[in-house]
């Protein structure tokens, strides 16, 4: 089981890194290892110590 460190991002949020190999499998990074396009992730707290992440399709802000 791979472990990822929880990191402080700013005064209001924290983050967990996702390995580039996993992002590459989803087509979210390009051949240069950079994020390809703009993507949104829905994060939901499921239970104590458990969250789910789901890639969201197009978002219409109108």
N, C-alpha and C positions, 0 to 999 in steps of 0.2 A: 504494500500500500504506500503510495507516494504521499508525502506530507508537504503542505504549503504553508508558509508563515503568514500570519495576519499582520498587516503593516498599517501604521498610522499614515493617512494621506494628508489630512489637514485637521483643523479644529473640529470639524463636523462629521468626518467620515474616515473609514478604514477600508482596506482592500486586501484581496487575496489574488496572487498571480495564477494565471492559467498557463501551463507549459505551451510553448510555441508549436510543438509537434501536435498537440491536441487541437490547437486553433487551425493549424494547417490542414488537418483531416476534415475540419468543417468548412474549409475554404475561406476563412476569415483573415488570413494573412497572405501576402503575395510571395513571389519567388525570392524577394529581397528580405523577407522576414518582417516586413512592415504591415500594419493593419491595412487591409484592402477595403476602402470605402468606409461608410459609417454604419455602425451596427448598434442595436439596443438590446439589452438583456433584462428580462423581468426576473427579479430575485424575490423569492417568497420564503418566509420563515414557516416551516412545517411543524417542527416540534423542538423540544430542548436539544440544542446542538445540531439541528438538521435544517438545511435550506435546500431549495431547488433553484436552478437557473435555467431559463428558457430563452432561446434566441427569438426575438420578436421580428415579424416581417415588417413591411412598410408601415410607417407611422404618419398619419395625416394630422398636422398641427392646426389645420384651419377650423 
